Every structure is written in structure tokens, then in C-alpha cells.
Amino acid sequence: MMVEKKTGVLIGGSGLIGGTIVNFYKTNYPNIIDIRAPSSKKVSLREEADIHGYLADVKPDFVINAAMASLGSDSQLACEVNYLGPINLARCANTLGIPYIHISSAATLPAGLNLGEEDSLALSPRLNNYAKSKLMAELTLRYMAEKEGLDYSCIRLAIVYGAHDHKIQGFHRMFFSIADESMPVLFTRKNTLHSYSNAQKLPFLIHHMLKNRAEFGGGTYNFVDKNPVDLATLILTIKSYLQLSLPKEIYIPYWLANSGRKGMEILLRLLRKIGLKATLPPELMFLDSFYRPQTLSPKKLMESSFIDPLPDETIFTRLPELVIYYLTRWSHENQITTFNETIGKENKVAKAFIYNPEFLIDSIHTSGTNLISEMQKK
Ligand SMILES: NC(=O)c1ccc[n+]([C@@H]2O[C@H](COP(=O)([O-])OP(=O)(O)OC[C@H]3O[C@@H](n4cnc5c(N)ncnc54)[C@H](OP(=O)(O)O)[C@@H]3O)[C@@H](O)[C@H]2O)c1
């Protein structure tokens, strides 16, 4: 039986989450779903006209929003990309009568254990730009579902792990600090539990949600691994995988870490006064969460019709693969130096490039510039 091909538009396709979704559809459903992921240059969430024009042209069957402004963005950028843009997308989706899948974050939740979908921070001007804008998007989407009949699903992610995080944010920033040996001690307290979200599994849920609108329409779902993870255990496991001597198993109390952060804030303010562009590293903005547990309940999703495609996978089972992926990448990008020797050992071309470029250029000129016969045959 011929299945009619559907078109989906995904915003944020160059990111960690968006890239994983595009890859999922291109690999698994190339003949069923045509997934379009325009770059932010072509369709910016900051430009209402871009969104309207593009969606009116493509007339997709569904829209997924996996975009976000960088964590340290100012209020205007955060508001436009994380709040107003998604609301505009949702308005377009509603006008076209198609479902809208929105990716949200545990940043909209307070600290605490076993938080449910009904839990939420109270909206306040004091929230940081990221949490405030993500929370406002959640609130307005819910309002639009009630008042305007918007068909949407909101998926709340906790700390995400997965390959292709080119911006090195969240968990991967912490992983980077360990690999780079720039984390001397533990900036957390014992038994601080957090929930983690597996990027690779998320597209399975999105696909299932799109196929089952009656069940998932209008709902928010936490998407996290079943068991929360102790932060110190995770850091020390990564350290032992990498066979490093740092961080030492010394727990820095919150008051000490926080006074360090405050000192840094004062220094940055002084630097800005003399005209230097200086902002707090995003990971320091989230210092509090290293010391406060936050776990999300997966109960609602587990009780739904969605079947976890990889029930045994956790951040610990994925670590070996992620370690190889990121260390290779960061070494090649010269972002870390610790692993250069071991990774380069087996690679003859890389070795020749470093030590014997004349040999490499000769061999390329001899056998690496001719026409490609396989392509000529086609
Ligand atoms: N990563 C995590 O740990 C985590 C945790 C919880 C929730 N989430 C949520 O997951 C979603 C995706 O996060 P991510 O980690 O995949 O982010 P990411 O890797 O930083 O990617 C962000 C994406 O947003 C796009 N974007 C930025 N500004 C845009 C604009 N003005 N118009 C259109 N697109 C724009 C970027 O495109 P350019 O590269 O072209 O700018 C990029 O494709 C977000 O909703 C985030 O809140 C992530």
C-alpha cells in the first residue's frame, strides 16, 4: 500500500536535539516523512515574517521546535527565541491546523524530587532569562490550547546527553571540564540526584506523539531516564573512564563555591567598566543546581502508549560511546590536548600531516587527485 509522504518542519536542526531528530527521520523514514530543517539564517524565530512566509510556502503536516537561544543570552534574545518565536510558530501551526511539538526544559521546574508535569516555577522577574522564557512559552502554549484549540505537545527535557553537541553545553560542558582537567575538585554535595534525558530516544517519542494526537494532544510530558543519577558518582565514573587524576574526591561546600562565583561577578563587572566584554561562564550560572537535587517523574509517559525503544540505556551505558565521540572531536578541534597522543597513534594520515607534510602532499598528488571512477560509472 502506498503511504502518502508527510512533510515536517523542524526549527533548530543544527542543534543537539534538532540534529538528532533530523537524523532519525532521514535514516528511518526517508520515504514517509520529508523533514525540512531550515537554518536560523533562512528562518529566524526572531523574525515573524520569516516564520509565516516559510510555513505558508511549505504547508507542512507538523512543526517541531527544538531551537533555543544560547544559555547566556540577554533578555531580548532569550525572549524572542525562547518565547515569542515559539508562540508565533504555534500560531502558524494552529492556523494551518497541524500539530506543534515544543521542546521545553526542567529549567521551568523548581528543585525537588519526583517532580510531575503539573509542577512548575512561579513566573517572576527574578528568574534567569532562560528559565523565564521557557516557562512563559509553556504557559502561553497551555493558554492557546485552552482558548484557541491549539494541538500541541510539550516535552520537558532534563539534563540531555547525546552526540553532536557542537556548542558544548549542559552535561557536555561538565564532561569537557573533566576531560580538560579543569575541574580540580567536586562542586556538588554527596547524593545530589538529577534526571537525565537521552537525546537519541527523543525522536522515537516525537514520532509516536505525532501518530497518536488524540492521546498526546494538549499534554506536557517529562522525558527522562527512569532512574535519577548522583552527580558525584557520574563525575567520578567519567574520571575513571578517562584515567585522570582530577577531580579529587573533595566536596566543595556551596557557601565556598558561591563566594567564588560572587568574587568572579565583581571582577567581571570591573572588566566591563573598562570596556572589556566579559560574562559569567554559563556553567557558573547553574552552580546552584549542582548542589540541589532535581528529579522528574517519568510516570505519566510510562503509563502512556509510548514504549521505550531502549529501556536499558542510561547515561552510564552510553558513556563509552560518548567518550570516544567527544574526545576524538575535541582533540581534532584542538580544544583539549590531553588525548592527542593516544588518539593520533593509529591514524597514519594525521601523523603524516603533523610530522611529514611533504610525504603526504606527494602521496596525494600521486594517487589522491584523479577522477573518481565509481562516480563516473553512475
Ligand atoms: N541540551 C540540554 O541539556 C537541554 C536540556 C533541557 C532542555 N533542552 C531544550 O532542548 C531544545 C534544544 O536544545 P539544544 O541543546 O539542542 O540546543 P542547541 O544545541 O544550542 O541548538 C539550538 C538550535 O537553535 C537554533 N536557533 C538559535 N537561535 C535561533 C533563531 N533565532 N531562529 C531559529 N533557530 C535558532 C540554533 O541554530 P543556529 O546554530 O543556526 O543558531 C540551533 O539549531 C531547547 O528547547 C532546550 O531548551 C536542552
The ligand as a Tripos MOL2 file, in Angstrom:
@<TRIPOS>MOLECULE
LIG
   48    52     1     0     0
SMALL
NO_CHARGES

@<TRIPOS>ATOM
      1 N1         20.8620   20.4830   25.8190 N.am      1 LIG1
      2 C1         20.2870   20.3460   27.0060 C.2       1 LIG1
      3 O1         20.9230   19.9090   28.0040 O.2       1 LIG1
      4 C2         18.8190   20.6790   27.1810 C.ar      1 LIG1
      5 C3         18.2500   20.4460   28.4350 C.ar      1 LIG1
      6 C4         16.8930   20.7210   28.6090 C.ar      1 LIG1
      7 C5         16.1400   21.2130   27.5680 C.ar      1 LIG1
      8 N2         16.7380   21.4550   26.3680 N.ar      1 LIG1
      9 C6         15.8860   22.0250   25.3020 C.3       1 LIG1
     10 O2         16.1070   21.3270   24.0930 O.3       1 LIG1
     11 C7         15.9180   22.2270   22.9980 C.3       1 LIG1
     12 C8         17.1110   22.1280   22.0790 C.3       1 LIG1
     13 O3         18.2940   22.3830   22.8050 O.3       1 LIG1
     14 P1         19.7330   22.0150   22.2000 P.3       1 LIG1
     15 O4         20.5680   21.5980   23.3480 O.co2     1 LIG1
     16 O5         19.5870   21.1190   21.0250 O.co2     1 LIG1
     17 O6         20.2150   23.4630   21.7290 O.3       1 LIG1
     18 P2         21.4690   23.8410   20.7770 P.3       1 LIG1
     19 O7         22.3260   22.6700   20.5210 O.co2     1 LIG1
     20 O8         22.0430   25.0690   21.3880 O.co2     1 LIG1
     21 O9         20.7460   24.2480   19.4150 O.3       1 LIG1
     22 C9         19.9500   25.3780   19.3500 C.3       1 LIG1
     23 C10        19.3390   25.4740   17.9830 C.3       1 LIG1
     24 O10        18.5020   26.6330   17.9610 O.3       1 LIG1
     25 C11        18.7590   27.3410   16.7810 C.3       1 LIG1
     26 N3         18.4640   28.7590   16.9270 N.ar      1 LIG1
     27 C12        19.0660   29.6530   17.7280 C.ar      1 LIG1
     28 N4         18.5480   30.8670   17.5180 N.ar      1 LIG1
     29 C13        17.6140   30.7260   16.5380 C.ar      1 LIG1
     30 C14        16.7470   31.6180   15.8710 C.ar      1 LIG1
     31 N5         16.7360   32.9360   16.1350 N.pl3     1 LIG1
     32 N6         15.9290   31.1390   14.9200 N.ar      1 LIG1
     33 C15        15.9150   29.8240   14.6030 C.ar      1 LIG1
     34 N7         16.7220   28.9270   15.2030 N.ar      1 LIG1
     35 C16        17.5620   29.3840   16.1640 C.ar      1 LIG1
     36 C17        20.2340   27.1200   16.5360 C.3       1 LIG1
     37 O11        20.5390   27.4200   15.2010 O.3       1 LIG1
     38 P3         21.9350   28.1720   14.8410 P.3       1 LIG1
     39 O12        23.0010   27.2230   15.2380 O.co2     1 LIG1
     40 O13        21.8270   28.4140   13.3900 O.co2     1 LIG1
     41 O14        21.9040   29.4330   15.6800 O.co2     1 LIG1
     42 C18        20.3630   25.6440   16.8540 C.3       1 LIG1
     43 O15        19.9880   24.8780   15.7520 O.3       1 LIG1
     44 C19        15.6750   23.6060   23.5940 C.3       1 LIG1
     45 O16        14.2980   23.8180   23.6450 O.3       1 LIG1
     46 C20        16.2160   23.4740   25.0030 C.3       1 LIG1
     47 O17        15.5460   24.3610   25.8990 O.3       1 LIG1
     48 C21        18.0560   21.1910   26.1370 C.ar      1 LIG1
@<TRIPOS>BOND
     1     1     2 1
     2     2     3 2
     3     2     4 1
     4     4     5 ar
     5     4    48 ar
     6     5     6 ar
     7     6     7 ar
     8     7     8 ar
     9     8     9 1
    10     8    48 ar
    11     9    10 1
    12     9    46 1
    13    10    11 1
    14    11    12 1
    15    11    44 1
    16    12    13 1
    17    13    14 1
    18    14    15 2
    19    14    16 1
    20    14    17 1
    21    17    18 1
    22    18    19 2
    23    18    20 1
    24    18    21 1
    25    21    22 1
    26    22    23 1
    27    23    24 1
    28    23    42 1
    29    24    25 1
    30    25    26 1
    31    25    36 1
    32    26    27 ar
    33    26    35 ar
    34    27    28 ar
    35    28    29 ar
    36    29    30 ar
    37    29    35 ar
    38    30    31 1
    39    30    32 ar
    40    32    33 ar
    41    33    34 ar
    42    34    35 ar
    43    36    37 1
    44    36    42 1
    45    37    38 1
    46    38    39 2
    47    38    40 1
    48    38    41 1
    49    42    43 1
    50    44    45 1
    51    44    46 1
    52    46    47 1
@<TRIPOS>SUBSTRUCTURE
     1 LIG1         1 GROUP 0 **** ****
